């Protein structure tokens, strides 16, 4: 049923705002448009966005991309949304959001997680008996950081009972957008996972766990009743939405998946143990795996993927490209008495040029990108970013390169434990993959950071492996959503996806930088070990 003349409207709903793309059924991005949405952050761990602003931005971006394409509406055969993961939107019976969306950065639920995990018998601060029950069923559990949706719900119940009581359903961002598209309430097996209330032991028969829901003391009727695979059709567009978007009223909406899951697909890494790095506001390192496993110490686990009947590794680091956004908006072009009128240029291309001029290692300057705490490979909401070994002989060019390298050190730290997670199984089931002792000797790179050649080379040098730069890496999530819809609608098979992925470049490690980056990475780890207690005293 392969047909290159049919298209998907793919919505990549990220933290900075949605990108709407027209994607062919074999993954070609025909056109795309972006609309920015604000983020509301304040002291106490608050991180929110307005769901109505999400929706308005999605409609605007979709209108622009559809209007600019010379494609008849009847050839757009499906809509598929991939969204930021680990958020909470409380809606009433009429579908109105009762408050802003609590997004993945929010830590206000941390005190409820501390209380949940309290008990006489603990390991690493987790209640042993509760965690055993959670891990057995879900593969993991909510972290101390309070950023999981179940922590958001518990926080609302404890701090804002009037909102909790009025809530008809708590929805993930992906499922909220799907509701706005179709009027249907459902969660995907992928999106619901970070609530830690589904039993995933049988990947082909995932169900809610009454025992776990009871342990969190939340009301089961406030959760989506329907659970579906990412490739299932949720329904047609609502008539008024089809009119707004300029699409046919019978256009099918495919469930879709959160960003991590779609990125796996859009990177082309659909076979087991094929890994990719995502560098956006945050970052992760992931691959598909054929088994359920948990590394609770390093905050990663196998979870249901977008591919029915398959698991993938879930993990995340909070800040990657977000460190450059912070540098741009809060340091270099922050409007105050020092700078009031100057316009903000496209600084990211300028950053690339600057980084090339500074020698690898940034003269020993080390940046830690823990600007809002960290999830993996440590679960620590108190640690913070910093510049170490700063001296008068340096300038802001050294700082910029140190930020690029610091993110790479952080990714290497995570990659160490991802490889340990899969190494035993790779050696047993796919020994041909192992090279130089590495279970993932090559990683595809996607996301906005994947557009930077100089950053790709830094990743290759710091991680000491090939980095494959996926063509149009910023569109990988949309491409993944397009593929998910195309599989769901019968236009392509999973096994054919990798054939449609193109690479702009392959970066290999520079051996001259090997010892330097190994030494600096070891000091990076030492910084965490030495500073951990200080951060706790400062930020608890």
C-alpha positions as CSV (number, residue, x, y, z in Angstrom):
1,X,0.0,0.0,0.0
2,X,3.0,2.3,-0.5
3,X,1.9,5.5,-2.0
4,X,4.1,8.6,-2.1
5,X,1.2,10.9,-3.0
6,X,-0.4,10.7,0.4
7,X,0.6,12.8,3.3
8,X,0.3,13.2,7.1
9,X,-0.1,16.4,9.1
10,X,2.4,15.7,11.8
11,X,2.3,18.0,14.9
12,X,5.5,18.1,17.0
13,X,4.4,19.7,20.2
14,X,7.6,20.6,22.0
15,X,8.2,22.8,25.0
16,X,9.2,25.9,23.0
17,X,6.1,25.5,20.8
18,X,4.5,23.3,18.1
19,X,6.0,22.5,14.7
20,X,3.4,21.5,12.2
21,X,4.7,19.5,9.2
22,X,3.4,17.9,6.1
23,X,5.1,14.6,5.9
24,X,4.9,12.1,3.1
25,X,3.9,8.5,4.0
26,X,7.6,7.5,3.6
27,X,9.0,10.3,5.8
28,X,9.8,13.2,3.5
29,X,9.2,16.6,5.1
30,X,7.5,18.6,2.5
31,X,7.0,21.8,4.6
32,X,6.9,22.9,8.2
33,X,6.0,25.9,10.3
34,X,6.7,26.8,14.0
35,X,4.8,28.9,16.5
36,X,6.4,29.8,19.8
37,X,4.5,29.5,23.1
38,X,5.6,31.0,26.5
39,X,6.8,29.1,29.5
40,X,5.8,30.2,33.0
41,X,8.5,29.5,35.6
42,X,8.8,30.8,39.1
43,X,10.4,30.0,42.5
44,X,9.3,26.9,44.2
45,X,9.6,24.6,41.2
46,X,6.7,25.9,39.1
47,X,6.9,25.2,35.4
48,X,3.6,25.7,33.5
49,X,2.2,26.4,30.0
50,X,-1.3,27.5,28.9
51,X,-3.0,24.6,27.0
52,X,-5.1,27.2,25.1
53,X,-1.9,28.8,23.9
54,X,-0.8,25.4,22.8
55,X,-3.9,24.9,20.8
56,X,-3.9,28.4,19.2
57,X,-0.2,27.9,18.2
58,X,-1.0,24.4,16.7
59,X,-3.9,25.8,14.6
60,X,-1.7,28.8,13.4
61,X,1.3,26.6,12.5
62,X,-1.0,24.0,10.8
63,X,-2.8,26.7,8.8
64,X,0.5,28.1,7.6
65,X,2.0,24.9,6.6
66,X,-1.1,23.7,4.8
67,X,-1.7,27.0,3.0
68,X,1.9,27.0,1.8
69,X,1.8,23.5,0.4
70,X,0.5,22.8,-3.1
71,X,-1.3,19.6,-1.8
72,X,-5.0,18.9,-2.1
73,X,-6.7,18.4,1.3
74,X,-8.0,15.0,0.2
75,X,-4.3,13.8,-0.1
76,X,-3.7,14.5,3.6
77,X,-4.9,11.2,4.9
78,X,-4.1,11.5,8.6
79,X,-3.1,13.7,11.5
80,X,-0.7,12.5,14.2
81,X,0.6,14.4,17.2
82,X,3.8,13.8,19.2
83,X,4.1,15.8,22.3
84,X,6.3,16.7,25.3
85,X,6.0,14.0,27.8
86,X,5.4,13.9,31.6
87,X,2.9,16.7,32.0
88,X,-0.6,17.1,33.4
89,X,-3.7,18.9,32.1
90,X,-6.8,18.8,34.3
91,X,-10.0,19.2,32.3
92,X,-13.7,19.4,33.4
93,X,-16.6,17.5,31.8
94,X,-16.8,20.1,29.1
95,X,-13.2,19.7,28.2
96,X,-12.1,23.0,29.6
97,X,-8.7,23.1,31.2
98,X,-9.1,24.0,34.9
99,X,-5.6,25.4,35.3
100,X,-2.4,25.7,33.3
101,X,-0.6,22.6,32.2
102,X,2.0,21.4,34.7
103,X,4.9,20.4,32.4
104,X,7.9,18.1,32.7
105,X,10.1,20.6,34.4
106,X,7.8,21.2,37.4
107,X,9.1,20.0,40.8
108,X,6.4,21.1,43.1
109,X,5.3,17.5,43.6
110,X,8.7,16.5,45.1
111,X,7.5,16.8,48.8
112,X,4.6,14.4,48.0
113,X,7.1,11.9,46.4
114,X,9.3,12.2,49.5
115,X,6.3,11.4,51.7
116,X,5.3,8.5,49.4
117,X,8.7,6.9,49.5
118,X,9.1,7.4,53.3
119,X,9.4,4.3,55.5
120,X,11.7,2.3,57.8
121,X,13.2,0.3,55.0
122,X,14.7,2.4,52.2
123,X,17.4,2.1,49.5
124,X,18.7,5.3,48.0
125,X,15.7,7.1,49.6
126,X,13.1,4.8,48.1
127,X,10.6,2.8,50.1
128,X,11.7,-0.8,49.3
129,X,8.3,-2.5,49.5
130,X,6.6,0.2,47.4
131,X,9.4,0.2,44.8
132,X,9.4,-3.6,44.5
133,X,5.7,-3.5,43.7
134,X,6.1,-0.7,41.3
135,X,9.1,-2.2,39.5
136,X,7.5,-5.6,39.2
137,X,4.5,-4.1,37.4
138,X,5.6,-0.9,35.7
139,X,9.4,-1.3,35.3
140,X,10.1,1.8,37.4
141,X,8.5,4.4,39.6
142,X,8.2,8.1,40.3
143,X,11.4,9.8,41.2
144,X,12.1,12.1,44.2
145,X,12.2,15.1,41.8
146,X,8.4,15.3,41.7
147,X,8.3,15.7,37.9
148,X,6.2,12.7,37.1
149,X,2.5,13.2,36.3
150,X,1.4,11.2,39.3
151,X,3.3,13.7,41.5
152,X,1.5,16.5,39.7
153,X,-1.9,14.9,40.5
154,X,-0.9,14.3,44.1
155,X,0.3,17.9,44.4
156,X,-3.0,19.2,43.0
157,X,-5.0,17.0,45.4
158,X,-3.0,18.2,48.3
159,X,-2.5,21.9,47.5
160,X,-5.5,22.7,45.3
161,X,-8.3,20.3,46.3
162,X,-10.9,22.5,44.6
163,X,-9.2,21.9,41.2
164,X,-8.7,18.2,41.9
165,X,-12.4,17.7,42.8
166,X,-13.6,19.6,39.7
167,X,-11.3,17.5,37.4
168,X,-13.1,15.1,35.1
169,X,-9.9,13.7,33.6
170,X,-6.1,14.3,34.0
171,X,-4.5,14.2,30.6
172,X,-0.9,14.0,29.3
173,X,-0.1,16.9,26.8
174,X,-0.3,14.4,23.9
175,X,-3.7,13.1,25.0
176,X,-5.0,16.6,25.6
177,X,-4.1,17.7,22.0
178,X,-5.7,14.5,20.7
179,X,-8.9,15.4,22.7
180,X,-8.9,18.9,21.1
181,X,-8.5,17.3,17.6
182,X,-11.2,14.6,18.0
183,X,-13.3,15.1,21.2
184,X,-12.2,11.6,22.2
185,X,-10.5,10.9,25.6
186,X,-7.9,8.2,25.5
187,X,-4.2,7.7,26.5
188,X,-1.7,5.7,24.6
189,X,0.3,2.9,26.4
190,X,3.3,5.2,25.8
191,X,1.9,8.4,27.2
192,X,0.4,6.9,30.4
193,X,3.6,5.2,31.4
194,X,5.1,7.9,33.6
195,X,2.0,7.9,35.8
196,X,3.4,4.5,37.0
197,X,0.0,2.9,37.3
198,X,0.0,0.4,34.4
199,X,1.1,-3.2,34.5
200,X,3.4,-3.7,31.5
201,X,4.7,-7.2,32.4
202,X,2.8,-8.6,29.4
203,X,3.7,-6.1,26.6
204,X,0.7,-7.3,24.6
205,X,-1.8,-6.9,27.4
206,X,-1.1,-3.7,29.3
207,X,-3.7,-2.7,31.9
208,X,-4.2,-0.3,34.7
209,X,-3.1,-1.7,38.1
210,X,-5.7,-1.1,40.8
211,X,-3.2,-1.8,43.5
212,X,-0.8,1.0,42.3
213,X,-3.6,3.5,41.7
214,X,-4.7,2.9,45.3
215,X,-1.2,3.2,46.6
216,X,-1.0,6.8,45.2
217,X,-4.4,7.6,46.7
218,X,-5.8,9.1,43.4
219,X,-9.2,8.4,41.9
220,X,-9.2,6.0,39.0
221,X,-12.2,7.5,37.3
222,X,-10.2,10.7,36.8
223,X,-7.8,8.8,34.5
224,X,-8.5,8.1,30.8
225,X,-10.6,5.0,30.5
226,X,-9.3,4.0,27.0
227,X,-5.7,2.9,26.5
228,X,-4.5,2.4,22.9
229,X,-1.4,1.6,20.9
230,X,0.2,4.6,19.2
231,X,-0.7,3.3,15.8
232,X,-4.4,2.9,16.5
233,X,-6.9,5.3,15.0
234,X,-8.6,7.5,17.7
235,X,-11.2,8.9,15.4
236,X,-11.8,11.5,12.7
237,X,-11.2,15.2,13.2
238,X,-14.0,17.1,14.8
239,X,-16.0,18.9,12.1
240,X,-15.1,22.4,13.3
241,X,-11.4,21.4,13.7
242,X,-11.3,20.1,10.1
243,X,-12.7,23.5,9.0
244,X,-10.2,25.4,11.0
245,X,-7.3,23.4,9.6
246,X,-8.6,23.2,6.0
247,X,-8.7,19.4,6.0
248,X,-11.4,16.9,5.1
249,X,-13.9,16.1,7.8
250,X,-13.1,12.3,7.6
251,X,-9.4,12.8,8.1
252,X,-8.2,10.2,10.6
253,X,-6.3,11.0,13.7
254,X,-3.8,8.4,14.8
255,X,-3.0,8.2,18.5
256,X,0.7,9.0,18.2
257,X,3.2,9.0,21.0
258,X,5.3,11.3,23.3
259,X,8.4,12.9,21.9
260,X,10.9,10.3,23.1
261,X,9.0,7.5,21.3
262,X,8.5,9.4,18.1
263,X,12.2,10.4,18.1
264,X,13.2,6.8,18.2
265,X,11.1,6.2,15.1
266,X,12.1,9.4,13.3
267,X,15.8,8.7,13.9
268,X,15.5,5.5,11.9
269,X,16.6,3.4,14.9
270,X,13.7,1.0,14.8
271,X,15.7,-2.3,15.3
272,X,16.6,-3.4,18.8
273,X,19.8,-1.8,20.3
274,X,20.1,0.8,17.5
275,X,20.7,4.0,19.6
276,X,20.1,7.7,19.1
277,X,20.8,10.9,20.9
278,X,18.3,13.7,21.0
279,X,19.5,17.2,21.7
280,X,16.7,19.7,22.1
281,X,15.9,21.8,25.2
282,X,16.6,18.5,27.1
283,X,18.4,15.4,25.9
284,X,18.1,11.6,26.1
285,X,19.8,8.5,24.8
286,X,17.5,5.7,23.8
287,X,17.0,2.5,21.8
288,X,14.4,-0.3,21.4
289,X,14.9,-3.4,23.5
290,X,13.1,-6.8,23.5
291,X,12.8,-7.1,27.3
292,X,11.5,-5.4,30.4
293,X,14.3,-4.3,32.7
294,X,14.9,-1.5,35.3
295,X,17.9,0.4,36.6
296,X,16.3,2.3,39.4
297,X,19.6,3.7,40.7
298,X,20.2,5.5,37.4
299,X,16.6,6.3,36.7
300,X,16.0,4.4,33.5
301,X,13.7,1.5,32.5
302,X,12.2,-0.4,29.6
303,X,8.8,1.1,28.8
304,X,6.2,0.5,26.0
305,X,7.4,2.0,22.8
306,X,5.4,3.4,19.9
307,X,5.8,0.0,18.1
308,X,3.1,-2.4,19.3
309,X,4.6,-5.2,21.3
310,X,8.0,-3.6,21.8
311,X,9.8,-1.9,24.7
312,X,12.3,1.0,24.6
313,X,14.7,2.5,27.1
314,X,13.3,5.7,28.7
315,X,15.6,8.2,30.4
316,X,16.2,12.0,30.2
317,X,18.5,14.7,31.1
318,X,16.8,18.0,31.9
319,X,19.0,20.6,30.0
320,X,21.0,20.4,26.8
321,X,20.2,23.0,24.2
322,X,18.3,24.8,26.9
323,X,21.7,25.9,28.3
324,X,22.3,27.8,25.1
325,X,18.8,29.4,25.3
326,X,19.6,30.4,28.9
327,X,22.9,31.9,27.7
328,X,21.1,33.9,25.0
329,X,18.1,35.1,26.9
330,X,19.4,35.5,30.5
331,X,23.0,36.5,29.9
332,X,23.9,37.8,26.5
333,X,20.6,39.5,25.4
334,X,18.8,40.0,28.7
335,X,17.0,43.3,28.7
336,X,18.1,45.4,31.6
337,X,20.2,48.6,32.3
338,X,23.1,47.1,30.4
339,X,21.2,46.1,27.3
340,X,17.8,47.6,26.4
341,X,17.4,48.1,22.7
342,X,19.6,45.6,20.9
343,X,17.8,43.0,18.8
344,X,18.6,39.3,19.2
345,X,20.3,37.8,16.2
346,X,20.3,34.1,15.2
347,X,22.9,33.4,17.8
348,X,23.2,29.6,17.3
349,X,25.1,29.9,14.0
350,X,27.3,32.5,15.7
351,X,27.9,30.1,18.6
352,X,29.1,27.5,16.1
353,X,31.6,29.9,14.6
354,X,32.9,30.9,18.0
355,X,33.3,27.3,19.2
356,X,35.5,26.5,16.2
357,X,37.9,29.2,17.2
358,X,38.5,27.8,20.7
359,X,40.8,24.7,21.3
360,X,39.1,21.5,22.5
361,X,38.8,21.4,26.3
362,X,38.1,25.2,26.6
363,X,41.5,25.6,28.4
364,X,40.2,23.4,31.3
365,X,36.9,25.2,31.8
366,X,34.1,22.8,32.7
367,X,30.4,23.6,32.6
368,X,27.8,21.5,34.3
369,X,24.3,21.9,32.7
370,X,22.2,21.0,35.8
371,X,20.2,24.2,35.6
372,X,17.0,22.7,37.0
373,X,18.4,19.6,38.7
374,X,18.8,16.3,37.0
375,X,16.9,13.1,36.3
376,X,19.5,10.8,34.9
377,X,21.8,9.1,35.5
378,X,21.2,10.7,38.9
379,X,17.8,11.7,40.3
380,X,18.7,14.9,42.1
381,X,16.6,18.0,42.0
382,X,19.0,20.0,44.1
383,X,22.1,20.1,41.9
384,X,22.7,23.2,39.8
385,X,24.7,24.4,36.8
386,X,28.1,26.0,37.2
387,X,31.4,27.0,35.5
388,X,34.5,25.5,37.1
389,X,38.1,26.6,36.7
390,X,37.2,30.0,35.3
391,X,40.2,32.4,35.0
392,X,41.0,35.9,33.9
393,X,42.8,34.6,30.8
394,X,39.4,33.3,29.5
395,X,36.6,35.2,27.7
396,X,33.1,34.4,26.7
397,X,34.2,32.4,23.8
398,X,35.7,29.8,26.2
399,X,32.4,29.8,28.1
400,X,30.4,29.1,25.0
401,X,32.6,26.2,24.0
402,X,32.5,24.9,27.6
403,X,28.7,24.8,27.4
404,X,28.8,22.7,24.2
405,X,31.3,20.4,25.9
406,X,29.5,20.3,29.2
407,X,26.4,19.0,27.6
408,X,28.5,16.3,25.8
409,X,30.0,15.3,29.1
410,X,26.5,15.0,30.6
411,X,25.4,12.8,27.6
412,X,28.5,10.6,28.0
413,X,27.6,10.1,31.7
414,X,24.1,8.9,30.7
415,X,25.4,6.8,27.8
416,X,27.7,4.9,30.2
417,X,24.6,3.5,31.9
418,X,22.5,3.0,28.8
419,X,25.3,0.7,27.5
420,X,25.5,-1.1,30.8
421,X,21.7,-1.6,30.6
422,X,21.9,-3.4,27.2
423,X,25.4,-4.8,27.2
424,X,24.6,-8.3,28.5
425,X,21.8,-8.8,26.0
426,X,23.7,-7.4,23.1
427,X,26.6,-9.8,23.8
428,X,24.1,-12.7,24.0
429,X,21.7,-11.9,21.2
430,X,23.6,-9.6,18.8
431,X,27.3,-9.9,19.4
432,X,28.1,-8.6,16.0
433,X,27.0,-5.1,17.2
434,X,29.8,-4.9,19.8
435,X,32.8,-2.8,18.6
436,X,35.7,-1.7,20.8
437,X,33.8,-2.9,23.9
438,X,30.9,-0.6,23.0
439,X,27.3,-1.9,22.8
440,X,26.3,1.2,20.8
441,X,29.4,2.0,18.6
442,X,27.4,4.5,16.6
443,X,24.6,6.8,17.6
444,X,22.2,8.8,15.3
445,X,21.8,12.4,16.4
446,X,18.6,14.3,16.1
447,X,16.9,17.5,17.5
448,X,18.0,21.1,17.1
449,X,21.5,20.4,18.5
450,X,22.0,17.9,15.7
451,X,22.1,20.7,13.2
452,X,25.4,21.9,14.5
453,X,28.4,20.2,12.8
454,X,30.8,21.4,15.5
455,X,28.6,20.0,18.3
456,X,28.3,16.7,16.4
457,X,32.1,16.5,16.3
458,X,32.3,17.3,20.0
459,X,29.9,14.5,20.8
460,X,32.0,12.1,18.6
461,X,35.2,13.1,20.5
462,X,33.7,13.1,24.0
463,X,31.7,9.8,23.5
464,X,34.4,8.2,21.5
465,X,32.1,6.8,18.8
466,X,30.6,7.6,15.4
467,X,27.9,10.2,15.4
468,X,25.5,9.9,12.5
469,X,23.8,13.2,11.7
470,X,20.3,12.5,10.5
471,X,19.3,14.8,7.7
472,X,16.9,17.6,8.9
473,X,17.5,16.5,12.5
474,X,15.1,19.1,13.9
475,X,12.3,17.3,12.1
476,X,12.9,13.8,13.5
477,X,10.0,14.0,15.9
478,X,7.6,15.1,13.1
479,X,9.0,12.4,10.8
480,X,8.5,9.8,13.6
481,X,4.9,10.9,14.0
482,X,4.4,10.7,10.2
483,X,5.8,7.2,10.2
484,X,3.6,6.1,13.2
485,X,0.5,7.4,11.3
486,X,1.7,5.8,8.0
487,X,2.1,2.4,9.7
488,X,-1.3,2.8,11.4
489,X,-3.0,3.7,8.2
490,X,-1.3,0.9,6.3
491,X,1.0,2.8,4.0
492,X,4.4,1.5,5.3
493,X,5.8,-1.3,7.5
494,X,8.1,-0.8,10.4
495,X,10.9,-2.8,8.7
496,X,11.0,-0.4,5.8
497,X,11.5,2.8,7.8
498,X,15.3,2.7,8.1
499,X,15.5,2.6,4.3
500,X,14.0,6.1,4.2
501,X,16.4,7.8,6.6
502,X,19.2,9.9,5.1
503,X,22.3,11.2,6.9
504,X,24.0,14.5,6.2
505,X,27.3,13.4,7.7
506,X,29.0,10.8,9.9
507,X,31.4,12.2,12.5
508,X,34.3,10.0,13.8
509,X,36.3,10.6,16.9
510,X,39.5,12.7,16.6
511,X,42.2,10.5,18.4
512,X,44.1,13.7,19.3
513,X,41.3,14.7,21.7
514,X,40.8,11.3,23.3
515,X,43.0,11.7,26.4
516,X,42.0,15.3,26.9
517,X,38.3,14.6,27.0
518,X,38.7,11.5,29.1
519,X,40.6,13.6,31.8
520,X,38.0,16.4,31.7
521,X,35.1,13.9,31.9
522,X,36.6,12.3,35.0
523,X,36.8,15.8,36.6
524,X,33.2,16.4,35.5
525,X,32.2,13.3,37.5
526,X,34.3,14.5,40.5
527,X,32.5,17.8,40.5
528,X,29.2,16.0,41.1
529,X,30.7,13.9,43.8
530,X,32.3,16.9,45.6
531,X,29.5,19.4,45.1
532,X,26.4,17.2,45.8
533,X,26.2,17.9,49.5
534,X,26.8,21.7,49.0
535,X,23.9,21.8,46.5
536,X,21.6,20.0,48.9
537,X,22.4,22.5,51.6
538,X,21.8,25.4,49.2
539,X,18.7,24.2,47.4
540,X,16.7,21.8,49.7
